[in-house]
Amino acid sequence: MLICLAYLAVTNAFAALRLLPMSDRDKDVEILVLRHQLAVLQRQLGPTRPRFAGADRAFLAALIAPLPSTVLHRLQLLVRPDTVLRWHRDLMRIRHARASRPRRTGRPRTVRSIRLLVLRLVKENPQWGYRRVHGELAVLGVKVAASTVWEILKAEGIDPAPDRAVTTWAAFLHSQADAILACDFLETVTLTGQRQYVLAVIEHATRRIRILGATAHPTVDWVAQAARNLVMDLQDAGVVVRYLIRDRDGKYPRASTRS
């Protein structure tokens, strides 16, 4: 509607400029011609009421309403003068309603990308409380209040301050997956009936399995050499390992119990 009003205003502004060089006689002739065309149109319409768009109503009401009542009732209009005045009152009521509409108060809603980042951090680190998440966001350069992080978690039904004193085994494996290896011996029998022991290692993060070797007599020295070969392979691949999960089999050297 506002676009239509602007279009009508520009169109009529150019029309007004066109009237400037016209003489009074030419203007009177144009008014008579327009009045006659209006009378022909009214005869054709008969009792049928013409339909005005909202922009047309607004323009006519703003243009005609300020005129004195004596002049207004002399105008040849497609609608009654009272109708035009009612249009004008409706426009004023809408204008005052918009002006008196209360403004939105309170803090603006947190940006969606920040909310998603907060929820992602908590999902990947279930034991983090809202203050830890707030600290991580500060490291990433995201400026947000700790209370805002608390509200985001609370709105999603997540405990903002979980008990961080207790860490489950599943949570530990999830948080340290990139630094964990697990190893074990697999026992198999060859076609000749010889029993073989296969030493295998699995990377917890990628589930990649490495076969370190197979032997019929796994000794501590043999396992230690296989472990040294594994360390060199991991260094060449740029893999950093901090934890090795194994059982209490006596074939492992004592050095493998150190961190």
C-alpha contacts under 8 A as a table, 3 or more apart, distances in Angstrom:
res1	aa1	res2	aa2	distance
1	M	4	C	5.08
1	M	5	L	6.25
1	M	54	G	6.70
1	M	55	A	5.61
2	L	5	L	5.04
2	L	6	A	6.17
2	L	55	A	7.49
3	I	6	A	5.10
3	I	7	Y	6.17
4	C	7	Y	5.01
4	C	8	L	6.15
4	C	55	A	5.68
5	L	8	L	5.10
5	L	9	A	6.05
5	L	55	A	5.40
5	L	56	D	7.76
5	L	58	A	7.55
5	L	59	F	6.78
6	A	9	A	5.04
6	A	10	V	6.20
7	Y	10	V	5.26
7	Y	11	T	6.11
8	L	11	T	5.03
8	L	12	N	6.05
8	L	59	F	7.51
9	A	12	N	5.30
9	A	13	A	6.00
9	A	59	F	7.99
10	V	13	A	5.02
10	V	14	F	6.40
11	T	14	F	5.39
11	T	15	A	6.32
12	N	15	A	4.70
12	N	16	A	6.06
13	A	16	A	5.09
13	A	17	L	6.37
14	F	17	L	5.04
14	F	18	R	6.29
15	A	18	R	5.04
15	A	19	L	6.64
16	A	19	L	5.19
16	A	20	L	6.87
17	L	20	L	5.44
18	R	21	P	6.81
18	R	22	M	7.57
19	L	22	M	5.25
19	L	27	K	7.56
22	M	26	D	6.08
22	M	27	K	6.57
23	S	26	D	5.29
23	S	27	K	6.35
24	D	27	K	5.05
24	D	28	D	6.15
25	R	28	D	5.12
25	R	29	V	6.24
26	D	29	V	5.12
26	D	30	E	6.26
27	K	30	E	5.09
27	K	31	I	6.20
28	D	31	I	5.09
28	D	32	L	6.27
29	V	32	L	5.18
29	V	33	V	6.25
30	E	33	V	5.08
30	E	34	L	6.16
31	I	34	L	5.14
31	I	35	R	6.10
32	L	35	R	5.08
32	L	36	H	6.17
33	V	36	H	5.19
33	V	37	Q	6.27
34	L	37	Q	5.10
34	L	38	L	6.13
35	R	38	L	4.98
35	R	39	A	6.22
35	R	76	Q	7.15
36	H	39	A	5.05
36	H	40	V	6.32
37	Q	40	V	5.10
37	Q	41	L	6.22
38	L	41	L	5.01
38	L	42	Q	6.18
38	L	76	Q	7.67
38	L	78	L	7.87
39	A	42	Q	5.09
39	A	43	R	6.32
40	V	43	R	5.22
40	V	44	Q	6.39
41	L	44	Q	5.14
41	L	45	L	6.22
42	Q	45	L	5.14
42	Q	46	G	6.12
42	Q	78	L	6.97
43	R	46	G	5.30
45	L	48	T	5.37
45	L	49	R	7.23
45	L	50	P	7.65
49	R	78	L	7.97
49	R	79	V	7.76
50	P	78	L	7.14
50	P	79	V	7.92
52	F	56	D	5.81
52	F	57	R	6.15
53	A	56	D	5.15
53	A	57	R	6.29
54	G	57	R	5.14
54	G	58	A	6.22
55	A	58	A	5.13
55	A	59	F	6.14
56	D	59	F	5.20
56	D	60	L	6.11
57	R	60	L	5.30
57	R	61	A	5.92
57	R	84	V	7.65
57	R	87	W	6.52
58	A	61	A	5.20
58	A	62	A	6.08
58	A	87	W	7.10
58	A	88	H	7.24
58	A	91	L	7.09
59	F	62	A	5.28
59	F	63	L	6.14
60	L	63	L	5.09
60	L	64	I	5.84
60	L	65	A	7.95
60	L	84	V	7.25
61	A	64	I	5.41
61	A	65	A	5.43
61	A	84	V	5.53
61	A	85	L	6.68
61	A	87	W	5.94
61	A	88	H	4.96
62	A	65	A	5.86
62	A	66	P	7.43
62	A	88	H	6.69
63	L	66	P	6.95
64	I	67	L	5.65
64	I	72	L	7.21
64	I	84	V	7.56
65	A	84	V	7.08
65	A	85	L	6.03
65	A	88	H	6.65
67	L	71	V	6.43
67	L	72	L	6.05
68	P	71	V	5.41
68	P	72	L	6.08
69	S	72	L	4.85
69	S	73	H	6.12
70	T	73	H	5.53
70	T	74	R	6.58
71	V	74	R	5.19
71	V	75	L	6.59
72	L	75	L	5.49
72	L	81	P	6.53
73	H	76	Q	7.99
73	H	81	P	6.31
77	L	80	R	6.66
77	L	81	P	7.52
79	V	83	T	6.49
79	V	84	V	7.34
80	R	83	T	5.28
80	R	84	V	6.82
81	P	84	V	5.14
81	P	85	L	6.37
82	D	85	L	5.05
82	D	86	R	6.17
83	T	86	R	5.00
83	T	87	W	6.29
84	V	87	W	5.05
84	V	88	H	6.37
85	L	88	H	4.99
85	L	89	R	6.29
86	R	89	R	5.05
86	R	90	D	6.20
87	W	90	D	5.14
87	W	91	L	6.30
88	H	91	L	5.11
88	H	92	M	6.32
89	R	92	M	5.10
89	R	93	R	6.16
90	D	93	R	5.08
90	D	94	I	6.24
91	L	94	I	5.21
91	L	95	R	6.15
92	M	95	R	5.01
92	M	96	H	6.16
93	R	96	H	5.25
93	R	97	A	6.09
94	I	97	A	5.05
94	I	98	R	6.24
95	R	98	R	5.31
95	R	99	A	6.26
96	H	99	A	5.00
96	H	100	S	6.08
97	A	100	S	5.26
97	A	101	R	6.08
98	R	101	R	5.18
110	T	114	I	6.94
110	T	115	R	6.83
110	T	148	T	7.91
111	V	114	I	5.48
111	V	115	R	6.57
112	R	115	R	5.08
112	R	116	L	6.23
113	S	116	L	5.16
113	S	117	L	6.18
114	I	117	L	5.00
114	I	118	V	6.18
114	I	142	V	7.89
115	R	118	V	5.19
115	R	119	L	6.29
115	R	152	I	6.65
116	L	119	L	5.17
116	L	120	R	6.06
117	L	120	R	5.04
117	L	121	L	6.21
118	V	121	L	5.27
118	V	122	V	6.39
118	V	133	V	6.92
118	V	149	V	7.10
118	V	152	I	7.76
118	V	153	L	7.97
119	L	122	V	5.19
119	L	123	K	6.04
119	L	153	L	7.30
120	R	123	K	5.03
120	R	124	E	6.16
121	L	124	E	5.30
121	L	125	N	5.95
121	L	133	V	6.92
122	V	125	N	4.91
122	V	126	P	5.23
122	V	127	Q	7.61
122	V	128	W	6.29
122	V	129	G	7.95
122	V	133	V	7.39
123	K	126	P	5.60
124	E	175	S	7.52
125	N	128	W	5.73
125	N	171	A	7.78
125	N	175	S	6.88
126	P	171	A	7.38
127	Q	162	P	6.21
127	Q	163	D	7.09
127	Q	164	R	5.42
127	Q	167	T	7.36
127	Q	171	A	7.95
128	W	131	R	7.94
128	W	132	R	5.76
128	W	133	V	6.50
128	W	161	A	7.52
128	W	162	P	7.08
128	W	164	R	7.02
129	G	132	R	5.39
129	G	133	V	6.34
129	G	159	D	7.88
129	G	160	P	5.43
129	G	161	A	4.41
129	G	162	P	5.85
129	G	164	R	7.75
130	Y	133	V	5.04
130	Y	134	H	6.01
130	Y	146	A	6.79
130	Y	149	V	5.87
130	Y	150	W	5.54
130	Y	153	L	7.69
130	Y	160	P	5.17
130	Y	161	A	6.10
131	R	134	H	4.89
131	R	135	G	6.20
131	R	146	A	6.20
131	R	149	V	7.98
132	R	135	G	5.06
132	R	136	E	6.31
133	V	136	E	5.09
133	V	137	L	6.19
133	V	149	V	7.51
134	H	137	L	5.13
134	H	138	A	6.30
134	H	144	V	7.44
134	H	145	A	7.34
134	H	146	A	5.53
134	H	149	V	6.62
135	G	138	A	5.09
135	G	139	V	6.41
136	E	139	V	5.06
136	E	140	L	6.38
137	L	140	L	5.00
137	L	141	G	6.29
137	L	142	V	5.11
137	L	143	K	7.18
137	L	144	V	7.74
138	A	141	G	4.98
138	A	142	V	5.35
138	A	143	K	6.18
138	A	144	V	7.86
139	V	142	V	7.49
144	V	148	T	6.66
144	V	149	V	7.49
145	A	148	T	5.17
145	A	149	V	6.72
146	A	149	V	5.17
146	A	150	W	6.35
147	S	150	W	4.91
147	S	151	E	6.23
148	T	151	E	5.05
148	T	152	I	6.23
149	V	152	I	5.12
149	V	153	L	6.34
150	W	153	L	5.37
150	W	154	K	6.10
150	W	160	P	5.53
151	E	154	K	5.00
151	E	155	A	5.98
152	I	155	A	5.25
152	I	156	E	6.48
153	L	156	E	5.22
153	L	157	G	6.40
153	L	158	I	5.02
153	L	159	D	6.67
153	L	160	P	5.64
154	K	157	G	5.13
154	K	158	I	5.50
154	K	159	D	6.45
154	K	160	P	6.31
155	A	158	I	7.49
159	D	162	P	5.77
163	D	166	V	6.36
164	R	167	T	6.74
167	T	171	A	6.43
167	T	172	F	6.71
168	T	171	A	5.17
168	T	172	F	6.28
169	W	172	F	5.07
169	W	173	L	6.20
170	A	173	L	5.17
170	A	174	H	6.13
171	A	174	H	5.06
171	A	175	S	6.10
172	F	175	S	5.26
172	F	176	Q	5.97
173	L	176	Q	5.32
173	L	177	A	5.38
173	L	180	I	7.80
174	H	177	A	5.32
176	Q	179	A	5.56
176	Q	180	I	6.53
177	A	180	I	5.47
177	A	204	H	5.47
177	A	205	A	4.78
178	D	203	E	7.78
178	D	204	H	6.78
178	D	205	A	5.09
178	D	240	V	7.78
178	D	241	V	7.37
179	A	204	H	7.88
179	A	205	A	7.94
179	A	240	V	6.11
179	A	241	V	4.27
179	A	242	R	5.14
179	A	243	Y	6.13
180	I	203	E	6.48
180	I	204	H	5.65
180	I	205	A	7.52
180	I	241	V	5.91
180	I	242	R	6.32
180	I	243	Y	4.80
180	I	244	L	5.88
180	I	245	I	7.38
181	L	201	V	6.62
181	L	202	I	5.77
181	L	203	E	4.90
181	L	204	H	5.79
181	L	241	V	7.08
181	L	243	Y	6.27
181	L	244	L	4.82
181	L	245	I	6.13
182	A	201	V	5.59
182	A	202	I	5.40
182	A	203	E	6.79
182	A	204	H	7.13
182	A	244	L	5.50
182	A	245	I	4.42
182	A	246	R	5.99
183	C	199	L	7.16
183	C	200	A	5.63
183	C	201	V	4.28
183	C	202	I	6.41
183	C	244	L	7.32
183	C	245	I	6.35
183	C	246	R	5.50
184	D	199	L	5.95
184	D	200	A	5.78
184	D	201	V	6.76
184	D	246	R	6.33
184	D	247	D	7.40
185	F	197	Y	6.07
185	F	198	V	5.40
185	F	199	L	4.62
185	F	200	A	6.34
186	L	197	Y	5.62
186	L	198	V	4.92
186	L	199	L	6.39
186	L	200	A	7.31
187	E	195	R	7.19
187	E	196	Q	5.96
187	E	197	Y	4.76
187	E	198	V	6.35
188	T	195	R	5.92
188	T	196	Q	5.36
188	T	197	Y	6.44
188	T	198	V	7.64
189	V	192	T	7.95
189	V	193	G	5.77
189	V	194	Q	5.58
189	V	195	R	4.52
189	V	196	Q	5.94
190	T	193	G	5.25
190	T	194	Q	5.37
190	T	195	R	6.48
190	T	196	Q	7.21
191	L	194	Q	7.42
194	Q	216	A	7.63
195	R	216	A	6.08
196	Q	214	A	6.38
196	Q	215	T	5.49
196	Q	216	A	4.55
196	Q	217	H	7.79
197	Y	214	A	5.43
197	Y	215	T	5.42
197	Y	216	A	5.90
197	Y	217	H	7.55
197	Y	218	P	6.92
198	V	211	I	7.30
198	V	212	L	7.58
198	V	213	G	5.86
198	V	214	A	4.24
198	V	215	T	6.69
199	L	211	I	6.14
199	L	212	L	5.50
199	L	213	G	5.70
199	L	214	A	6.27
200	A	209	I	6.76
200	A	210	R	5.67
200	A	211	I	4.55
200	A	212	L	5.80
200	A	213	G	7.61
201	V	209	I	5.62
201	V	210	R	5.08
201	V	211	I	6.44
201	V	212	L	7.28
202	I	207	R	5.91
202	I	208	R	5.50
202	I	209	I	4.31
202	I	210	R	6.18
203	E	206	T	5.72
203	E	207	R	5.14
203	E	208	R	5.27
203	E	209	I	6.52
204	H	207	R	5.34
204	H	208	R	7.65
212	L	226	A	5.88
212	L	227	A	7.87
212	L	229	N	7.99
212	L	230	L	7.15
213	G	226	A	7.15
215	T	218	P	5.87
218	P	222	W	6.16
218	P	223	V	6.85
218	P	251	K	6.67
219	T	222	W	5.15
219	T	223	V	6.32
219	T	251	K	5.74
220	V	223	V	5.18
220	V	224	A	6.10
220	V	250	G	7.99
220	V	251	K	5.13
220	V	252	Y	5.70
220	V	253	P	5.40
221	D	224	A	5.03
221	D	225	Q	6.23
221	D	253	P	7.64
222	W	225	Q	5.28
222	W	226	A	6.30
223	V	226	A	5.03
223	V	227	A	6.12
223	V	251	K	7.13
223	V	252	Y	6.35
223	V	253	P	7.24
224	A	227	A	5.02
224	A	228	R	6.28
224	A	252	Y	7.52
224	A	253	P	6.45
225	Q	228	R	5.07
225	Q	229	N	6.30
226	A	229	N	5.14
226	A	230	L	6.23
227	A	230	L	4.96
227	A	231	V	6.24
228	R	231	V	5.12
228	R	232	M	6.41
229	N	232	M	5.27
229	N	233	D	6.31
230	L	233	D	5.08
230	L	234	L	6.16
231	V	234	L	5.12
231	V	235	Q	6.18
232	M	235	Q	5.12
232	M	236	D	6.24
233	D	236	D	5.17
233	D	237	A	6.27
234	L	237	A	5.03
234	L	238	G	6.08
234	L	239	V	5.10
234	L	240	V	7.22
235	Q	238	G	4.99
235	Q	239	V	5.98
235	Q	240	V	7.40
236	D	239	V	7.79
241	V	244	L	7.83
242	R	259	S	6.97
243	Y	259	S	6.93
248	R	252	Y	7.89
249	D	252	Y	6.24
250	G	253	P	7.56
252	Y	256	S	6.89
253	P	256	S	5.79
253	P	257	T	7.93
254	R	257	T	5.76
254	R	258	R	7.87
255	A	258	R	5.75
256	S	259	S	7.88
